[in-house]
Amino acid sequence: MTAPSVNSRANAFWQAIATPEPPELGQGPRRGVLEPGLLEAKLALVFANTGVTDADRIARLRAAALLYHDHHDEAHDIVQDLTDQDGALLHGILHRREPDYWNAKYWFRRFVAHPAHLSLGRRIPSLVTAPVHEPLAKEITRPGAFDPFTFVDLVEAAARKPALDPEVLWLRQVQHAEFEEIVAHLLA
């Protein structure tokens, strides 16, 4: 029996934790998030069914799912003890959504180029669906990889805009794609 592919494991992960809409740029909460206990139970099934057994990998995937579902305190309890670039990336996203923009940048400075941000940089052009997105996409992908520092600045500026502003909605889609790339990286 062969191990499930990264794509099939990622699909199982996202099917288990899907929400009606992507996370807010801030803390939320938004409708459709799962309570931590139910989320943890669903994740345990995904890990069992896809053969994910590495405790370090599971901890990072749990933190990503909890953060995706607006459970910042629970996610922070996990990431505060992680010292690698995956932990720093998740910690940075957590503080960006808190919002604690300076602290988010502190955590993003702890790594040079995370593989999830490299793949996200390649993916950003496919997220452009309107002319208003093009300058934003160029701004967050100089010189090609996703730039988490510029994204923090855009999120901070968007905090003063209405929730249904096209820029805010697009930035939420980019943030969702960032989560997808992190999960794919962690399952690789």
One Martini backbone bead per residue (centre of mass of N, CA, C, O) as a GRO file, in nm:
protein
  188
    1MET     BB    1   0.095   0.037   0.024
    2THR     BB    2   0.054   0.362  -0.041
    3ALA     BB    3   0.102   0.671   0.024
    4PRO     BB    4  -0.034   0.951   0.045
    5SER     BB    5  -0.048   1.227  -0.105
    6VAL     BB    6  -0.021   1.553  -0.062
    7ASN     BB    7  -0.289   1.624  -0.198
    8SER     BB    8  -0.469   1.420  -0.041
    9ARG     BB    9  -0.398   1.528   0.240
   10ALA     BB   10  -0.486   1.821   0.191
   11ASN     BB   11  -0.776   1.759   0.113
   12ALA     BB   12  -0.853   1.627   0.382
   13PHE     BB   13  -0.794   1.867   0.557
   14TRP     BB   14  -0.990   2.075   0.415
   15GLN     BB   15  -1.251   1.910   0.444
   16ALA     BB   16  -1.245   1.912   0.762
   17ILE     BB   17  -1.193   2.259   0.787
   18ALA     BB   18  -1.401   2.396   0.645
   19THR     BB   19  -1.528   2.715   0.541
   20PRO     BB   20  -1.740   2.953   0.410
   21GLU     BB   21  -1.492   3.144   0.484
   22PRO     BB   22  -1.236   3.321   0.513
   23PRO     BB   23  -1.034   3.465   0.702
   24GLU     BB   24  -0.978   3.714   0.870
   25LEU     BB   25  -0.741   3.953   0.918
   26GLY     BB   26  -0.831   3.928   1.186
   27GLN     BB   27  -0.968   3.752   1.453
   28GLY     BB   28  -1.260   3.778   1.478
   29PRO     BB   29  -1.518   3.603   1.447
   30ARG     BB   30  -1.670   3.366   1.238
   31ARG     BB   31  -1.863   3.193   1.060
   32GLY     BB   32  -1.814   2.833   1.074
   33VAL     BB   33  -1.656   2.762   1.308
   34LEU     BB   34  -1.484   2.543   1.503
   35GLU     BB   35  -1.450   2.396   1.775
   36PRO     BB   36  -1.175   2.273   1.917
   37GLY     BB   37  -1.271   1.981   1.974
   38LEU     BB   38  -1.381   1.919   1.688
   39LEU     BB   39  -1.129   1.988   1.533
   40GLU     BB   40  -0.942   1.780   1.670
   41ALA     BB   41  -1.106   1.531   1.584
   42LYS     BB   42  -1.078   1.572   1.279
   43LEU     BB   43  -0.770   1.571   1.272
   44ALA     BB   44  -0.725   1.286   1.384
   45LEU     BB   45  -0.857   1.148   1.141
   46VAL     BB   46  -0.674   1.255   0.923
   47PHE     BB   47  -0.410   1.145   1.035
   48ALA     BB   48  -0.495   0.847   1.038
   49ASN     BB   49  -0.590   0.832   0.723
   50THR     BB   50  -0.287   0.962   0.614
   51GLY     BB   51  -0.026   0.894   0.803
   52VAL     BB   52   0.012   1.113   1.021
   53THR     BB   53   0.276   1.091   1.294
   54ASP     BB   54   0.432   1.340   1.336
   55ALA     BB   55   0.440   1.546   1.604
   56ASP     BB   56   0.549   1.810   1.483
   57ARG     BB   57   0.358   1.825   1.242
   58ILE     BB   58   0.094   1.814   1.401
   59ALA     BB   59   0.133   2.073   1.564
   60ARG     BB   60   0.139   2.265   1.316
   61LEU     BB   61  -0.138   2.182   1.199
   62ARG     BB   62  -0.301   2.256   1.447
   63ALA     BB   63  -0.226   2.554   1.453
   64ALA     BB   64  -0.336   2.624   1.175
   65ALA     BB   65  -0.630   2.538   1.229
   66LEU     BB   66  -0.685   2.715   1.475
   67LEU     BB   67  -0.624   2.982   1.332
   68TYR     BB   68  -0.829   2.948   1.101
   69HIS     BB   69  -1.060   2.922   1.351
   70ASP     BB   70  -0.993   3.164   1.565
   71HIS     BB   71  -0.779   3.015   1.782
   72HIS     BB   72  -0.537   3.189   1.916
   73ASP     BB   73  -0.462   3.077   2.195
   74GLU     BB   74  -0.423   2.780   2.110
   75ALA     BB   75  -0.210   2.841   1.893
   76HIS     BB   76  -0.008   2.987   2.079
   77ASP     BB   77   0.052   2.746   2.266
   78ILE     BB   78   0.213   2.609   2.035
   79VAL     BB   79   0.409   2.830   1.892
   80GLN     BB   80   0.578   2.936   2.140
   81ASP     BB   81   0.765   2.651   2.124
   82LEU     BB   82   0.860   2.720   1.839
   83THR     BB   83   1.194   2.746   1.656
   84ASP     BB   84   1.121   2.734   1.372
   85GLN     BB   85   1.007   2.843   1.067
   86ASP     BB   86   0.719   2.738   1.100
   87GLY     BB   87   0.664   2.869   1.373
   88ALA     BB   88   0.726   3.161   1.284
   89LEU     BB   89   0.509   3.181   1.071
   90LEU     BB   90   0.264   3.125   1.251
   91HIS     BB   91   0.327   3.350   1.454
   92GLY     BB   92   0.305   3.583   1.252
   93ILE     BB   93   0.011   3.540   1.171
   94LEU     BB   94  -0.112   3.566   1.446
   95HIS     BB   95  -0.013   3.866   1.492
   96ARG     BB   96  -0.145   3.986   1.242
   97ARG     BB   97  -0.444   3.906   1.344
   98GLU     BB   98  -0.470   4.033   1.632
   99PRO     BB   99  -0.319   4.305   1.615
  100ASP     BB  100   0.058   4.276   1.576
  101TYR     BB  101   0.263   4.396   1.354
  102TRP     BB  102   0.544   4.407   1.476
  103ASN     BB  103   0.546   4.109   1.579
  104ALA     BB  104   0.510   3.979   1.308
  105LYS     BB  105   0.779   4.082   1.189
  106TYR     BB  106   0.960   3.947   1.389
  107TRP     BB  107   0.888   3.654   1.298
  108PHE     BB  108   0.961   3.694   0.991
  109ARG     BB  109   1.275   3.751   1.058
  110ARG     BB  110   1.342   3.432   1.139
  111PHE     BB  111   1.335   3.418   0.820
  112VAL     BB  112   1.398   3.427   0.484
  113ALA     BB  113   1.262   3.167   0.303
  114HIS     BB  114   0.976   3.028   0.284
  115PRO     BB  115   0.838   2.779   0.102
  116ALA     BB  116   0.544   2.892   0.114
  117HIS     BB  117   0.627   3.176  -0.004
  118LEU     BB  118   0.738   3.079  -0.270
  119SER     BB  119   0.476   2.941  -0.373
  120LEU     BB  120   0.292   3.188  -0.337
  121GLY     BB  121   0.437   3.373  -0.538
  122ARG     BB  122   0.356   3.188  -0.784
  123ARG     BB  123   0.032   3.208  -0.721
  124ILE     BB  124  -0.074   3.503  -0.720
  125PRO     BB  125  -0.156   3.552  -1.022
  126SER     BB  126  -0.411   3.352  -0.994
  127LEU     BB  127  -0.565   3.566  -0.789
  128VAL     BB  128  -0.613   3.751  -1.022
  129THR     BB  129  -0.955   3.898  -1.104
  130ALA     BB  130  -0.869   4.209  -1.103
  131PRO     BB  131  -0.726   4.509  -1.162
  132VAL     BB  132  -0.697   4.588  -0.851
  133HIS     BB  133  -0.488   4.343  -0.790
  134GLU     BB  134  -0.222   4.388  -0.946
  135PRO     BB  135  -0.062   4.589  -0.760
  136LEU     BB  136  -0.071   4.406  -0.513
  137ALA     BB  137   0.073   4.161  -0.632
  138LYS     BB  138   0.338   4.311  -0.695
  139GLU     BB  139   0.397   4.409  -0.403
  140ILE     BB  140   0.397   4.096  -0.271
  141THR     BB  141   0.625   3.990  -0.520
  142ARG     BB  142   0.890   4.119  -0.431
  143PRO     BB  143   1.102   3.930  -0.640
  144GLY     BB  144   0.850   3.676  -0.622
  145ALA     BB  145   0.813   3.636  -0.350
  146PHE     BB  146   0.651   3.645  -0.077
  147ASP     BB  147   0.579   3.942   0.123
  148PRO     BB  148   0.515   3.969   0.459
  149PHE     BB  149   0.565   4.274   0.514
  150THR     BB  150   0.376   4.397   0.302
  151PHE     BB  151   0.128   4.245   0.397
  152VAL     BB  152   0.109   4.375   0.670
  153ASP     BB  153   0.069   4.664   0.563
  154LEU     BB  154  -0.195   4.601   0.409
  155VAL     BB  155  -0.355   4.501   0.652
  156GLU     BB  156  -0.334   4.759   0.816
  157ALA     BB  157  -0.477   4.939   0.604
  158ALA     BB  158  -0.742   4.756   0.587
  159ALA     BB  159  -0.853   4.809   0.881
  160ARG     BB  160  -0.992   5.094   0.766
  161LYS     BB  161  -1.181   4.917   0.605
  162PRO     BB  162  -1.426   4.771   0.475
  163ALA     BB  163  -1.514   4.438   0.464
  164LEU     BB  164  -1.621   4.477   0.140
  165ASP     BB  165  -1.370   4.549   0.028
  166PRO     BB  166  -1.191   4.439  -0.235
  167GLU     BB  167  -0.914   4.433  -0.092
  168VAL     BB  168  -0.994   4.271   0.156
  169LEU     BB  169  -1.100   4.021   0.009
  170TRP     BB  170  -0.832   3.957  -0.134
  171LEU     BB  171  -0.650   3.931   0.117
  172ARG     BB  172  -0.807   3.686   0.224
  173GLN     BB  173  -0.733   3.501  -0.012
  174VAL     BB  174  -0.431   3.511   0.033
  175GLN     BB  175  -0.436   3.400   0.320
  176HIS     BB  176  -0.557   3.131   0.240
  177ALA     BB  177  -0.324   3.051   0.052
  178GLU     BB  178  -0.115   3.051   0.274
  179PHE     BB  179  -0.236   2.815   0.428
  180GLU     BB  180  -0.219   2.610   0.199
  181GLU     BB  181   0.094   2.621   0.171
  182ILE     BB  182   0.160   2.532   0.456
  183VAL     BB  183   0.021   2.260   0.448
  184ALA     BB  184   0.174   2.145   0.209
  185HIS     BB  185   0.449   2.166   0.342
  186LEU     BB  186   0.380   1.988   0.598
  187LEU     BB  187   0.295   1.732   0.397
  188ALA     BB  188   0.575   1.676   0.233
   0.00000   0.00000   0.00000
